[in-house]
Amino acid sequence: MLKLIMTSSITTKLRSLSLCYNDISTGGDTFIADFIRSNSRLIELELDANKLNDNDATNIAAALKDNTKLRTLNIRENSVTNAGWEALGKTVFDKTSLNSAADSNHTCCIDFPEDDNEFDGVRKINGTGSHSNVRDANCFNPINVRQKKIYHVISSRNRSMSNVDHFDDDMPIELLPDMLHSIQKYADYHSLADNSNRPPPPRDTQDVKPLSIMFEILQRWDKSLSVFEALSS
């Protein structure tokens, strides 16, 4: 039944779909992931208490990388183990690099398990969804969410003074002023973006001050001194 719904032309008009407690299993079929990847108008998908597994969760995680519409995804009380949840968590916030953080899904609020501390860092990173009414979903502004994730990676590296180690050796010194300006912009992720009706994420108390990051870059980047000498002259 779910496959029929998701492959029907009427699905393009759906905004919310709730099929909890229906013993749904895919048998290895990827129709749920394919539907999510299509980036339809659907903004809420409730599939709690079915028979989805880690393979389904991994396929959904991959599909979410191409989806910018879905705001709420609930798949708890399925046969999803840590492996499936980790795949979903990495889709929401991949901390491997600045590029992977920027390319994560910043739109979908996933209902991660509350009894597992491993997912504390991603449980509310995009915001919190609603089980009953998608209009009550408190999903943060994707622009601000993206800035927060980038700043979190930079902030984490600052604690070990390793940001400069990730710079390319041939990075043009002319980019330094723009880089410092960008750091301040990312640090302001908790400020409401212009023309947005969705709130920004709250400030993370674990983030370092932007001045600390700027100091690290100026201290460790050997070429930085020459740029400021040139600017001052």
N, C-alpha and C positions, 0 to 999 in steps of 0.2 A: 504493500500500500504506500509506504513512504517513497519507494523508488518511483512508483507511478506519479505521485504528487510532484516529486522533484524533477521529473522529466516531462511534465505536462507544460503546455504553453501558458496555462493560467498561473503557474508559479511565478512568472515574471512580475505579477501584480501583488504578490504576497508581501506583507511587511513583517508579519510575526507568524511563527509556526511552532506549536507545542504538541509534542507526541511523547510525553513521559509515561512510564509504566505500561509499555506496549510490547515488551519482549522482542524488541527490534534487534536483529543481527544482520550483518551484510554478507556473510559467507565469503568474504574476500573481495566483494564488489566495491568499487570506488565511487559509487554514484553520489554519496554524501559529499565527499571531497570535490568531486567534479562540479557539483552544484555550488559549493562555496567558492570554488575557483572562478566560476562564471561571473562572480561579482554582481549578482542580481540585486533587486531592491530590498531583499530581506535584511532586516536589522535585528531580529531576535530569533534564535533557534534553541529550543528547549528539548533535549533528548535525555534527560535524567532517567535513571532506573530502567535501563534497557540492557542489551547484551553486546554492546560495543566493546572492542578490545584494543590492545596496544597498536595493532596494525591500523585500525580505524583512526585512532588518535594521531598516529604518525602521518597518515595521509591527510587528515584534516589540518594538521600543523603545517604541512607543506602547502596546502591550498590557501591557507590564511595569508601567506606571503603575497598572494595576488588579489587579496580582497580588501577593499577600503570602505565597504558599506556595513558589514555585520558589526553590531555593537555588543550584543550579548550572546554568549555561547555557554550552555550548561550541559555537561555530560557526566556529572557525578553519579555515583551508584551504578556504574557500569563495571565491566571487567578490565578496567584500565589500571595498570600498575605504574610504578615510578617511571618506568621507561617511556610510557606514553605521555605522562604528565611532564617529564623533562623535555620531550620533543615540543610540546605545546608551550612550555615555559621559554624555550630557546627562540621560538617563533615570536613570542611577545617581546622578549628582550635578550638578544644575542650579544653578550659582552665581549666576544672574541676580539673585536676591533672597533674603531670609531665608525667604519663603514658598515659593519654588521649591525651595530646599534642603530645607526641611522636607517638601515633598510628593514628593521624589524616591523612587525605590525603594531601600529600606534592607535588603532581604532577599536579593536574588539576587546571587551571585558570578559575574561574567562573565569568561571567559577572554580578556582583551584581548591584542593582539599584544605580545610582549615586546621586539621589535626596533624599536618606535616609541616614542620618548621622549615623544611628545605625550600618551600615555595613562598616563604614570607616576602622575599624580595620582589616577586612578580605578581603576587596575589592582587594588589591594587594599583599596579603601575599604570595601567590604562584607565583605571576607574573601577567602579563597582556596578554590576548589572542588577536587574530586578527579576525575581522569579515570577512575579504576578503581572507586571505591567511595564512594557518597554518604555513608556513615556516617563516612568519614574527612574529609568536607568541614569546613573550618575557617571557617565563616561566623559573623561576629560578631553579638552581640546587637543586633537592629534598634533598640531604644530607645537604646543607646549610640551606634550609628552615626548616628542622626538628630541626637543632641546634638553629635557631632563635626562634622557637616557645617554645622550652624548656627554653631557656634563658629568654624569655619574661615572662614566668610564675615565674621563680626564681627572676627576677628583680622586678616584681610586688609585690611579697611577701616581698622582702627586704624593700620596702617603709614602711611596717607596722612591720618590724622586726619579721616576722612570719615563715620564712623558717624552723627554727628548730622545730617549733610546728608540722610540717608535717613529721618529722623523726620518724621512728619506735623506740619504747623504747629500743628494744633489738638490735639496729643497731651496728654491730661490730665496735669498735673504730679503728681497723686496716684499715677500709675503708676511714678514714678521708683524708689521703694524696691523694688517688685516687679521692675523691670527689672534693677536691680543684683543682686538675689538670683538672677534667672534666669541672668545672665552667669556667676556662680560655679557654678551647677548645670551649665551647658553645658561649662564648663571642666573639670569632673570626669568627662567622657565616658569616660575610661580606667579609671574605677572600676566594678567589677562591679555591675550592677543587681540589686535584690532578686529572689529567686525565679526566677533564670535559670540554665539549664544551658549557655548559650552565652557564650563569653568576650567581654569588651569589646575594642574596637580599641586598639592601643598609642598612647601619647602621641605627637603629632606635634612634632618638635623645632622646626618652623618657626612654631608657634603662639606668640603673645605671651602674657605673663602677664595674668591677669584684672585685676590692679591697674592695668595700663596702660590697659585699656579703660575702667575706672571713672574713672580720672583724666581721660581724654579727654572723657567724657560730662559730668563735673562742670565741667570747664574750659570747654567750648564751649556747653553748654546754658545760655543766659542765665537761664532760670527756675529752674535748679537751686538757686541760692544761697538764694532765698526759701523753698524747701521745707525746706532744712536749718535755716534760721533759725527757721522755724515749729516744726520738730521739737525744736530745742534749747530753745525757750521753753516 
